[in-house]
Amino acid sequence: MTRRRRETRGLTLVELIVAFTILALLTTMAVPMAQYKVRREKERELRWALREMRTAIDKYKDAADQGTLGQIKLGTEGYPEKLEILVEGVQAGQAATEKKIRFLRRIPRDPFTHGYEWGIRSTNDDPNSKSWGGQNVFDVYSKTTDKAPDGTAYSEW
């Protein structure tokens, strides 16, 4: 009988329970870390997208102030009328043969809403306003209602 026990190889029920318990414990520790990493990646993408669009808006304003975009439309104060103008481009100068100046290749995707629609503020809007007056594009923000770990809303970034 003892001989037969020594020859049989395998795990006992207790060994299996201990192994699965350790595996479950390690898994429960890894899931929050993975979720944290995903959120940090989305935050990085949001910072990049906002920086990219705000830089394009500033370059448009600089070009308008220097007169390279021709006549500035009344009421826009040199800022683009809509966000899509940064992608479509603006005719440089007065002549129709002049090339278009583009300030963005494409409108970036919002990593939190997974869309291409951004909140827009004009120079006449309140800085905390969630509605756009429609005069010009002075600033952009994310339309998500999520909050960062420090409690600030992503729409305030």
Secondary structure as GFF3:
##gff-version 3
##sequence-region A 1 157
A	DSSP	alpha_helix	2	7	.	.	.	ID=ss1
A	DSSP	alpha_helix	13	66	.	.	.	ID=ss2
A	DSSP	alpha_helix	85	88	.	.	.	ID=ss3
A	DSSP	beta_strand	90	91	.	.	.	ID=ss4
A	DSSP	beta_strand	100	101	.	.	.	ID=ss5
A	DSSP	beta_strand	119	121	.	.	.	ID=ss6
A	DSSP	beta_strand	139	141	.	.	.	ID=ss7
A	DSSP	three_ten_helix	154	156	.	.	.	ID=ss8
###
